[in-house]
């Protein structure tokens, strides 16, 4: 639609000089009144139509830009959420810059191209009209066109590099800013606000250099165009005047030639449109990097009846070419609780992510009740596997919505049962509106937020429940209560728990001991406790643990 309106507006603009020139010749030649009146009315209609079309073009430009930007943002957001942790190669700040600023730049390109079409059609049509009216005036104009072409080409080349670098620096600043906002309490406690401000703004001089460079490029191109354009117009008008003196042109034709000379030199308008297109192309390349992040593909199978047996077969995960997990073979018996322990960096959270297919391994496969996870449908996978994390996000709008957030929405009674199991029910009831309290109005501590995350996992637990350091912010008493409820009150058949405390490992049926990305041993805690290297995994102040096997749930 924008292309059609732009073309129609260009046609009306091109027709007007010819009609004006002919009308002027009729007036000077004292033609019949009716004929002169008709052509004068035609001029008025063309002027009105041009104004209406230009208004419609402006409206369509704004509409197409807004819709294109919204469409890009929706597509990018879907891609980011679909890719999940596997697409986490971009920092949060950089992603925000791409989804907000870069998407707006790229979304403006279709409308800019439509406007550029008009900016090309009008000069081309004006040159054609000059040829038809008088070839000598056209020749005078065409003599300066190569200079304009050189100016536009140099601008496009230089502006593209400036825009790309400017957007990259913007992403770095945004990433640092979001890091500082997330760590605001740490910065305040450390008294490093001034140093952090300097760190965030360190790329600012480079941003300023690229911004000034971009304006210099555009200013130089505009200045060069403004120097060439008047000279071309004067040359055309001078030739037209000579032709008028020789009797080869009428006064009306000279008027038309002068007007077409102005329209033909309007190719300089392309500088502004090219600037928009160049920025959009640079932004488009940054958006393409996000869209290229692979989203996991899901199969068509459902799980057969089973008790939640989980098996990792030869699982290897690489990060920047270095192995985080190496050839891990792990069998978690159905209906059991297995704790995953190891020193920091051993690969515990990566193993937990692979176990529920938050990420796909670079080698090997995870199998649940005999079915490889990639062969399951998305809904089946997310219904059967529930997660709780160390830093859960309060999604869902309200406290109840946060607990219910998942593939299926549990009934209110199950929400409250899960909250009681996670020891969250007491503090939730003390909130202003209880379970209906908006998350933004609930001042939650780290431990309370972690208990909400546990409640969410408990409410959705089916075949497999994975806790990734999900009790790290709980006090010892609360952790024991939650662990007791986990083993006896939660519906999950199989539990995989990333543990940092000896007491948590002691409550599990088996312990998977990771060491430098390898599974060193799978055995009960009381058996592994005899090994000095295993005891060294836990904090020195961990209480001694019994040497008897834990009571099976």
BELDAGI-V513377 format. One record per residue. N is the residue number from 1. RES is the residue in one letter. SS is DSSP state (H for helix, E for strand, - for the rest). OMEGA is omega in whole degrees, -180 to 180 (none if undefined). NEAR is the number of other C-alpha atoms within 10 Angstrom. Layout:
((N	RES	SS	OMEGA	NEAR) (N	RES	SS	OMEGA	NEAR))
//
This chain:
((1	X	-	-180	10) (2	X	H	179	20) (3	X	H	-178	19) (4	X	H	180	12) (5	X	H	179	20) (6	X	H	180	25) (7	X	H	179	21) (8	X	H	178	18) (9	X	H	178	22) (10	X	H	179	23) (11	X	H	179	17) (12	X	H	179	19) (13	X	H	-179	24) (14	X	H	-178	23) (15	X	H	-172	16) (16	X	H	-180	21) (17	X	H	-180	23) (18	X	H	-180	21) (19	X	H	178	19) (20	X	H	-180	22) (21	X	H	180	21) (22	X	H	179	21) (23	X	H	178	23) (24	X	H	178	21) (25	X	H	178	18) (26	X	H	-180	19) (27	X	H	-180	18) (28	X	H	-180	11) (29	X	-	179	9) (30	X	-	177	10) (31	X	-	-179	13) (32	X	-	-175	10) (33	X	H	-178	10) (34	X	H	-179	9) (35	X	H	179	13) (36	X	H	180	18) (37	X	H	-180	15) (38	X	H	-180	12) (39	X	H	177	18) (40	X	H	177	19) (41	X	H	177	13) (42	X	H	177	16) (43	X	H	-179	20) (44	X	H	180	14) (45	X	H	-180	14) (46	X	H	179	19) (47	X	H	180	15) (48	X	H	179	13) (49	X	H	179	16) (50	X	H	180	20) (51	X	H	180	15) (52	X	H	-179	13) (53	X	H	178	20) (54	X	H	176	18) (55	X	H	179	14) (56	X	H	179	16) (57	X	H	178	24) (58	X	H	-180	17) (59	X	H	180	13) (60	X	H	179	19) (61	X	H	179	21) (62	X	H	-178	14) (63	X	H	-180	14) (64	X	H	179	20) (65	X	H	-180	21) (66	X	H	-179	15) (67	X	H	178	13) (68	X	H	178	20) (69	X	H	179	23) (70	X	H	179	17) (71	X	H	178	14) (72	X	H	-179	20) (73	X	H	177	20) (74	X	H	-179	14) (75	X	H	179	13) (76	X	H	-180	20) (77	X	H	177	16) (78	X	H	-179	14) (79	X	H	-179	18) (80	X	H	-179	21) (81	X	H	179	11) (82	X	H	180	16) (83	X	H	178	21) (84	X	H	-178	16) (85	X	H	-179	15) (86	X	H	180	18) (87	X	H	-174	19) (88	X	-	179	13) (89	X	-	179	10) (90	X	-	176	14) (91	X	-	-178	15) (92	X	H	-179	17) (93	X	H	179	19) (94	X	H	178	21) (95	X	H	179	23) (96	X	H	178	17) (97	X	H	-180	20) (98	X	H	-177	26) (99	X	H	-177	23) (100	X	H	-175	15) (101	X	H	-177	17) (102	X	H	178	27) (103	X	H	178	25) (104	X	H	178	21) (105	X	H	-179	21) (106	X	H	-179	25) (107	X	H	180	25) (108	X	-	-175	22) (109	X	H	-178	27) (110	X	H	179	19) (111	X	H	178	26) (112	X	H	178	22) (113	X	H	177	18) (114	X	H	177	22) (115	X	H	178	24) (116	X	H	176	23) (117	X	H	178	17) (118	X	H	-179	25) (119	X	H	178	23) (120	X	H	-177	18) (121	X	H	-177	19) (122	X	H	177	25) (123	X	H	180	22) (124	X	H	178	18) (125	X	H	180	19) (126	X	H	178	26) (127	X	H	178	24) (128	X	H	179	16) (129	X	H	177	22) (130	X	H	179	26) (131	X	H	-177	15) (132	X	H	-179	11) (133	X	H	-179	18) (134	X	-	-177	19) (135	X	H	-179	14) (136	X	H	178	15) (137	X	H	178	25) (138	X	H	-180	24) (139	X	H	179	16) (140	X	H	-180	21) (141	X	H	-176	24) (142	X	H	178	15) (143	X	H	-179	11) (144	X	H	-178	16) (145	X	H	179	16) (146	X	H	179	10) (147	X	H	178	14) (148	X	H	-180	17) (149	X	H	178	14) (150	X	H	180	11) (151	X	H	-179	19) (152	X	H	-179	21) (153	X	H	179	13) (154	X	H	180	12) (155	X	H	-178	22) (156	X	H	-179	19) (157	X	H	-177	12) (158	X	H	-177	15) (159	X	H	179	24) (160	X	H	179	19) (161	X	H	179	16) (162	X	H	-177	21) (163	X	H	-179	22) (164	X	H	-180	20) (165	X	H	179	16) (166	X	H	-178	20) (167	X	H	177	22) (168	X	H	179	17) (169	X	H	176	19) (170	X	H	179	20) (171	X	H	-180	22) (172	X	H	180	19) (173	X	H	-180	21) (174	X	H	179	20) (175	X	H	180	20) (176	X	H	-179	22) (177	X	H	-179	19) (178	X	H	175	17) (179	X	H	-179	15) (180	X	H	178	18) (181	X	H	178	11) (182	X	H	-178	11) (183	X	-	-175	11) (184	X	H	-179	14) (185	X	H	179	11) (186	X	H	180	13) (187	X	H	179	16) (188	X	H	-179	10) (189	X	H	-179	9) (190	X	H	-179	9) (191	X	-	-175	11) (192	X	-	-176	12) (193	X	H	-179	15) (194	X	H	180	9) (195	X	H	-179	10) (196	X	H	177	16) (197	X	H	178	13) (198	X	H	-180	12) (199	X	H	-179	15) (200	X	H	-174	18) (201	X	H	-179	16) (202	X	-	178	14) (203	X	-	-174	15) (204	X	H	177	16) (205	X	H	178	11) (206	X	H	176	15) (207	X	H	179	19) (208	X	H	180	13) (209	X	H	-179	14) (210	X	H	177	21) (211	X	H	178	17) (212	X	H	178	13) (213	X	H	-180	18) (214	X	H	179	21) (215	X	H	178	14) (216	X	H	179	13) (217	X	H	-179	20) (218	X	H	179	21) (219	X	H	179	14) (220	X	H	-180	14) (221	X	H	179	23) (222	X	H	180	20) (223	X	H	179	13) (224	X	H	178	16) (225	X	H	-179	22) (226	X	H	177	13) (227	X	H	-177	11) (228	X	H	-173	18) (229	X	H	-180	24) (230	X	H	179	14) (231	X	H	178	14) (232	X	H	-179	21) (233	X	H	179	21) (234	X	H	180	16) (235	X	H	-180	19) (236	X	H	-179	25) (237	X	H	179	21) (238	X	H	178	15) (239	X	H	179	20) (240	X	H	178	27) (241	X	H	177	20) (242	X	H	180	12) (243	X	H	177	17) (244	X	H	179	15) (245	X	H	180	11) (246	X	-	180	9) (247	X	-	-179	10) (248	X	-	180	13) (249	X	-	173	17) (250	X	-	178	18) (251	X	H	179	17) (252	X	H	179	21) (253	X	H	176	24) (254	X	H	177	22) (255	X	H	-180	20) (256	X	H	180	27) (257	X	H	-180	31) (258	X	H	-180	22) (259	X	H	180	21) (260	X	H	176	28) (261	X	H	178	28) (262	X	H	-180	19) (263	X	H	-178	22) (264	X	H	178	29) (265	X	H	176	26) (266	X	H	175	18) (267	X	H	175	23) (268	X	H	176	24) (269	X	H	-180	16) (270	X	H	179	20) (271	X	H	179	22) (272	X	H	180	15) (273	X	H	177	19) (274	X	H	178	22) (275	X	H	178	21) (276	X	H	-179	21) (277	X	H	-179	25) (278	X	H	177	25) (279	X	H	179	25) (280	X	H	178	25) (281	X	H	178	19) (282	X	H	178	23) (283	X	H	180	23) (284	X	H	178	21) (285	X	H	178	14) (286	X	H	178	21) (287	X	H	179	20) (288	X	H	178	11) (289	X	H	178	11) (290	X	H	-179	22) (291	X	H	180	18) (292	X	-	178	11) (293	X	-	-175	17) (294	X	-	173	14) (295	X	-	-178	18) (296	X	-	176	17) (297	X	-	-178	12) (298	X	-	-178	15) (299	X	-	-175	15) (300	X	-	-174	11) (301	X	E	171	16) (302	X	-	180	15) (303	X	-	174	19) (304	X	-	174	10) (305	X	-	-178	8) (306	X	-	-177	13) (307	X	-	174	18) (308	X	-	178	26) (309	X	-	-179	20) (310	X	E	-180	26) (311	X	E	171	23) (312	X	E	-176	21) (313	X	E	176	16) (314	X	E	-174	16) (315	X	E	175	23) (316	X	E	178	23) (317	X	E	180	23) (318	X	E	172	13) (319	X	E	-177	9) (320	X	-	177	6) (321	X	-	-179	7) (322	X	E	-179	9) (323	X	E	173	16) (324	X	E	169	19) (325	X	E	-176	26) (326	X	E	173	20) (327	X	E	-179	17) (328	X	E	172	22) (329	X	E	-176	16) (330	X	E	176	17) (331	X	E	176	16) (332	X	E	-177	23) (333	X	-	179	19) (334	X	-	179	19) (335	X	-	-177	19) (336	X	-	173	22) (337	X	E	-179	27) (338	X	E	176	27) (339	X	E	177	29) (340	X	E	-177	28) (341	X	E	179	27) (342	X	-	178	24) (343	X	-	177	16) (344	X	-	-179	12) (345	X	-	-180	13) (346	X	-	179	19) (347	X	-	-176	24) (348	X	H	-178	27) (349	X	H	178	19) (350	X	H	177	19) (351	X	H	179	28) (352	X	H	179	21) (353	X	H	178	19) (354	X	H	-175	19) (355	X	H	179	26) (356	X	-	179	24) (357	X	-	165	21) (358	X	-	172	17) (359	X	-	175	20) (360	X	-	179	22) (361	X	-	175	21) (362	X	-	176	14) (363	X	E	-180	15) (364	X	E	-176	17) (365	X	E	173	21) (366	X	E	-174	25) (367	X	E	178	21) (368	X	E	-178	26) (369	X	-	174	18) (370	X	-	-178	14) (371	X	E	175	16) (372	X	E	-175	17) (373	X	H	180	24) (374	X	H	-179	19) (375	X	H	179	16) (376	X	E	172	19) (377	X	-	180	17) (378	X	H	-177	18) (379	X	H	-180	13) (380	X	H	180	17) (381	X	H	-175	24) (382	X	H	173	19) (383	X	H	-172	17) (384	X	H	-178	20) (385	X	E	179	23) (386	X	E	-177	25) (387	X	E	164	25) (388	X	E	-173	23) (389	X	E	179	19) (390	X	-	-179	20) (391	X	-	-177	17) (392	X	-	179	18) (393	X	-	-179	12) (394	X	-	179	20) (395	X	-	177	15) (396	X	-	175	15) (397	X	-	-180	14) (398	X	E	178	20) (399	X	H	178	25) (400	X	H	179	23) (401	X	H	178	21) (402	X	H	179	22) (403	X	H	-177	30) (404	X	H	-173	24) (405	X	-	-179	20) (406	X	-	-178	18) (407	X	-	176	15) (408	X	-	179	12) (409	X	-	-179	14) (410	X	-	178	16) (411	X	-	-177	10) (412	X	H	-178	14) (413	X	H	178	10) (414	X	H	177	17) (415	X	H	-179	25) (416	X	H	177	19) (417	X	H	179	18) (418	X	H	179	30) (419	X	H	178	26) (420	X	H	179	18) (421	X	H	180	24) (422	X	-	-179	30) (423	X	-	179	21) (424	X	-	-173	23) (425	X	H	-176	20) (426	X	H	-177	11) (427	X	H	177	13) (428	X	H	-179	23) (429	X	H	179	13) (430	X	-	178	10) (431	X	-	-174	17) (432	X	-	-179	12) (433	X	-	179	14) (434	X	H	-179	17) (435	X	H	180	22) (436	X	H	-180	15) (437	X	-	176	18) (438	X	E	-179	19) (439	X	H	-180	18) (440	X	H	-179	11) (441	X	H	-177	12) (442	X	-	179	16) (443	X	-	-174	10) (444	X	-	172	16) (445	X	-	179	10) (446	X	H	179	14) (447	X	H	179	19) (448	X	H	178	18) (449	X	H	179	20) (450	X	H	178	27) (451	X	H	174	31) (452	X	H	177	27) (453	X	H	176	30) (454	X	H	179	29) (455	X	H	178	31) (456	X	H	180	27) (457	X	H	-180	28) (458	X	H	-178	28) (459	X	H	-177	31) (460	X	H	-174	30) (461	X	-	177	24) (462	X	-	-176	20) (463	X	-	-175	26) (464	X	E	177	29) (465	X	E	-178	28) (466	X	E	177	26) (467	X	E	-179	23) (468	X	E	180	23) (469	X	-	-170	21) (470	X	-	178	23) (471	X	-	-173	30) (472	X	-	-178	19) (473	X	-	-179	18) (474	X	-	174	16) (475	X	-	-173	10) (476	X	H	-178	13) (477	X	H	-180	9) (478	X	H	179	16) (479	X	H	179	20) (480	X	H	178	16) (481	X	H	179	13) (482	X	H	180	23) (483	X	H	177	20) (484	X	H	179	16) (485	X	H	180	17) (486	X	H	-175	21) (487	X	H	-171	19) (488	X	H	-173	13) (489	X	-	-176	15) (490	X	-	-173	23) (491	X	-	-176	17) (492	X	-	180	27) (493	X	-	-178	20) (494	X	E	-176	25) (495	X	E	175	30) (496	X	E	-171	26) (497	X	E	171	28) (498	X	E	-171	28) (499	X	-	175	24) (500	X	-	-178	21) (501	X	-	-180	19) (502	X	H	-180	20) (503	X	H	178	20) (504	X	H	178	20) (505	X	H	-179	25) (506	X	H	-180	22) (507	X	-	-179	24) (508	X	-	176	26) (509	X	-	-179	22) (510	X	E	177	25) (511	X	E	174	28) (512	X	E	-175	26) (513	X	E	180	23) (514	X	E	178	24) (515	X	E	179	21) (516	X	-	176	17) (517	X	-	179	22) (518	X	E	174	20) (519	X	E	-177	21) (520	X	E	179	13) (521	X	E	174	14) (522	X	E	-176	19) (523	X	E	175	14) (524	X	-	-177	21) (525	X	H	-176	29) (526	X	H	176	18) (527	X	H	-179	14) (528	X	H	-177	19) (529	X	-	180	19) (530	X	-	-176	11) (531	X	-	-178	10) (532	X	H	-180	9) (533	X	H	178	11) (534	X	H	179	19) (535	X	H	-179	15) (536	X	-	178	12) (537	X	-	-173	18) (538	X	-	-179	18) (539	X	-	-178	11) (540	X	-	-177	9) (541	X	-	174	7) (542	X	-	179	12) (543	X	-	176	11) (544	X	-	-176	11) (545	X	-	-179	14) (546	X	-	-178	12) (547	X	-	178	13) (548	X	-	178	11) (549	X	-	178	15) (550	X	-	178	16) (551	X	-	-178	9) (552	X	-	179	11) (553	X	-	none	13))
//
